[in-house]
C-alpha cells in the first residue's frame, strides 16, 4: 500500500464525531480564509476562524497522520 492509500484508509475509519470535527474544521478554515481575502471584516476576525479551525482539526489529524 502506498502512503496516500494508507492515509485514506485511516480517514475512512474515523468515527462520526471525529469526522464531523474534521469537516467542521475545514469549513471554518475556509470561512477564515475567505474573511481574510475579502477584507470586509477586521483582519483579526479571519485569524480567529483560522486558529479555531486548526485547533478543532488536531484530534482527527493525529488519527489520520499517526502511525
Residue pairs with C-beta under 8 A, 6 or more apart in sequence:
1 9
7 64
7 65
10 63
10 64
10 66
11 64
14 22
14 60
14 63
14 64
18 59
18 60
18 63
19 60
21 56
21 57
21 59
21 60
22 57
22 60
22 61
22 64
24 56
25 53
25 54
25 56
25 57
25 60
26 53
26 57
27 53
28 49
28 50
28 52
28 53
28 56
29 49
29 50
29 53
29 54
29 57
31 49
32 46
32 47
32 48
32 49
32 50
32 51
32 52
32 53
33 46
33 49
33 50
34 46
35 41
35 45
35 46
35 49
36 43
36 46
36 47
36 50
